[in-house]
Amino acid sequence: MAFASTNAALALAQMGDFEGAERELRSVSRRAPQVVDTRAALAALYWKRNSRDDAEREWEFACDLIDTGCGKYRDKQWLTTVRRWPPLMVDALQKFLTID
């Protein structure tokens, strides 16, 4: 259920409904706080929306507080071909990950 809801939120973001995507992702993160996909997507979305502190908080949660960690999400090809994130969110996460 969590992955389906996260996928729906990713689709909303790709279509430009950032508020709907955030609402869905926040809902999933409350119900299933240990899903890295949701936390990484929130980080990307917050970064895209210029909420830097929120983006960093979600990324730190994904990397440090979830057993599986965030390593795979640093790989653009994996994110695109295996996880099949939409281009807008892949780009948003990549921009977040390349900050100085």
C-alpha positions, 0 to 999 in steps of 0.5 A, a space after each residue: 500500500 505504501 509504495 502504491 501511494 508513493 507512486 501515486 504521489 510521484 505521478 501527481 508531482 509529475 503532473 504539477 500537483 505539488 500540493 497533492 503530492 506532498 499531502 499524499 507523501 506526508 500521509 504515507 510517511 505517517 502510516 509507514 515511517 520506515 519507507 525510504 522511497 517516501 522519505 526520498 520523494 519528500 526530500 526531492 519534493 521539498 527541495 523543488 519547492 524551496 523548503 531546504 530544511 524540510 528536504 534535508 530533514 527527510 533525507 537524513 531520516 531516510 539515510 540515518 534512521 531507516 535500516 536500508 538507508 538511502 544509497 540506491 537513491 543516489 543512483 540516477 539510473 536505478 531510480 529511473 529504471 528500477 524504481 521508475 520515478 518520473 523525470 521531474 522527481 528524478 531531476 529534483 532529487 538529483 539537484 538536491 543531491 548535488 548541493 554544496 
